[in-house]
Every structure is written in C-alpha cells, then in structure tokens.
Amino acid sequence: ITEEDALRIEWDTHREISWVLTIENLTTFHQFRIDRSVANQEACGSGFGEEESGETLVIYLGGYANGIKREFLRHIHEAYPAAEFMHYGDIDCGGFRIWKTLSEGTGLEIELYRMDLETYRQYRESGRELTEHDRVLLQEMMEDPFYCGQKELFCEMLEAGLKLEQEVIG
C-alpha cells in the first residue's frame, strides 16, 4: 500500500481483526509466519498465543514509522478498537526506540512480539557486538520509564555485549 493510499482504505469492520503486528525489517516481513506459540506472553501479557477468533494484520514498517504510517495505525485502531497492537523489531537500541516512537506517536498501547529476554537468550549466539554508542544508548534507555519492563534484558545485553538483528530470530 502506498502512503498516499493508506489513509483512503475503507476497512471491513465485519471481519474480526484480533491483532495488528508491525514488523521493522523487510526480510522478516516476507518470511513471517504467525506462530502464536512463541509469542511474548510473559513479556507483554499478550493473548497472541491463545485460541482466537480473529485474524492478524501484519504491516511492514521499514524502520521508523513516519506521520502517515502512524495515522494509518490510528485508522486501523478506529476500525478495530478491540485489536491488540504489537511490534516486532530488532533486539537492539533501534528496535526498541522504534517501538517507543510508534507507541508515543500513535497514542496506542503497543506490546512487543519476540523482543524479550527469552528470545534474546535463545538467539544471542547469533548476535552482533554492541558498539560503544549502543552501550551509551542502552544505559540511557534503562533510565527511561518507558522501558521499565526491558531493564533486565538491557542489562543482559550490556553484560553479553551483543544485540540481535530480527533476521536471526527463527
């Protein structure tokens, strides 16, 4: 969907959408298959792994969501107010900052998908080294109340010295 068409979409509200999932990277978007059994239920309290009657709407973000993409998400929320919104990105400073910008920029409560400590531990051997800039940002993010639920993960990332690209998470 082009940005110019995004806000002109008319949603079929008779169709039930239970989840709206934004994905940061194009490769992951193309490879993505919904696996509700690995959802971040512990990290985000999501019902994403439970039996559901609705469908999941998956949206490729391409990094940070600009104003039109954020407005597009608000329009989806207006059409499907009961849908749970989630974000799936890199387990690095950028991925978490995209989530914060998306949450604050839309005013929606957006949970995380596969961006938790368990996922990090499972795949960290495929991680890339943190840069000094990453370390500084992680320290700053640990002081930000928005990220209070990620402190343990951020501490482990700093200790291990590794971050994860979304594409390595199977």
N, C-alpha and C positions, 0 to 999 in steps of 0.2 A: 504494500500500500504506500503510495507516495504521501509525503507530508501534506501536499495540497488537497488530497482526497481524504485524509484521515478524519478530519472533523465533519465531513459530509456523510459519513457512514450512518445508516439507519439500522439499529440493532433489533433483531427479532427477540423481543422480551418473552415470548412464549417458550423459547428454548432456554433451558436452565444451564447457566454457567456457574460452576461452583468455585473455580479457581482461575485467577489470571496470573500467569507466570511471565515475568520479564527475564530475558537472557541477555547477558552482556556481549558475548562473542559469537560471531557468525558461524564458525566451525561447530561450536557446541549447539547452536540453534538447528543446524542442518542434521546433526547426529542425534538430537534429543529424542528420547522415547520416554514417556511418562512411566516412572517406576515408583509408585506410591509406597512401596515397601521400604524405600531408603530415604524417605522424607525426613526433614529435621524436626520430628515430633518433639524430641526432648529439648531442642534449642528454641523452637518457636511455638510450641504448643499447637502445632498445626493438625488439622484433621485430614491432611493431604494423603495420609496412609490408610485412612479408614474407608469403609464402604461408602460410596457416594452415588447420587442420582444424576448429578450434572456433569458437564464437560469442563475441560481445561482449555483456556485460550492462551496460547503461547506467543509471545511477542519478542522479536529481536530488537534490542535497543541500539546496538552499535556504539557502546560506551555510554557516555553521559547523555541523559535524555534532555533535549532542548525543550523550549516552551511548548511547541506544538505536540511533541510526544507526551509531555506531562498533561496537557489539556486533553489529549486523546485518552489517556488513562482515566482522567476525571469523567469523561463522557461514558466510558465503559462502566465506571462505578455508578453513574446515574442510571444506566440501563439495567445493571445487575448489582444492586446495593448489598445483596447478601453474599456476593462472591468474595472469597479471600484472595488478597493480593500478596504475591511472593516475588522475591528477586533471587536470581541465580547468577553469580558472577565469580570472578577470580577470588581466591582466598589471599588477598593482598590489600595493601592500602587503597589502591584504586577501586577494587571491587566493593570494599566497604564504604568508601566515600561516594561512589555512585549510588549505593543503596540509601545513604543518608540524604543526598541531594534529591533523589527520587521521592523519598518519603516526605521530606520537608517541602519540596516543590509541588507536590500534588495535594498535600494535606491528608493523604491516606495512610492508614496503618498498613505498612508493608512488612511482611515477615521475610525470613531468609530460607532459602532452599539449598541444602548441601553446602552451606558455608559455616559449618560448625566444627567443634573440636574433634568429634568422632571422625568426620570426613577428613579433616586435616591429618589426623594420626594415621588413618588408613592409607593416605596417598603421599605423605610428606617425603618419602624416599625419592619421589619424582620431582621434588621441589627445586626451586632455583634460589640461589643465595640472596639474602636481603642486602640491599645497598645501605650505605650509611644514611642516605636520605630516607629510605624505608624505615630504618630504626628510629630516626627522629620523629617521623610521622606517626609510627605506632605508639611511641611514648606520648605524643600529643593526643592521639585518639583515646588512649587509656584514661586521660583526664577529662574527656568529653562525656557528659552524662548520657548522650545519645547512645554511646557504645558500651554502656554498663554491662550488658549481657555478653559482651565479647572479651572482657578483660582476661579471663583465663586463657582463651585462645590466643590473644595478642601476646600474653606472657610466654606461652609455649612457642609461638613463632619467633619471638626475640631470643629465647633460650636455644632453640634449634637453629636459628639463623636462616630459616627457609620460608619461602612463600610458594603458593601453588597457583599455576595457571589453570583455568577452568578445563582446558582441553585434556589434562592428565587425569581428571576425575572420571572414572569409568561408569 
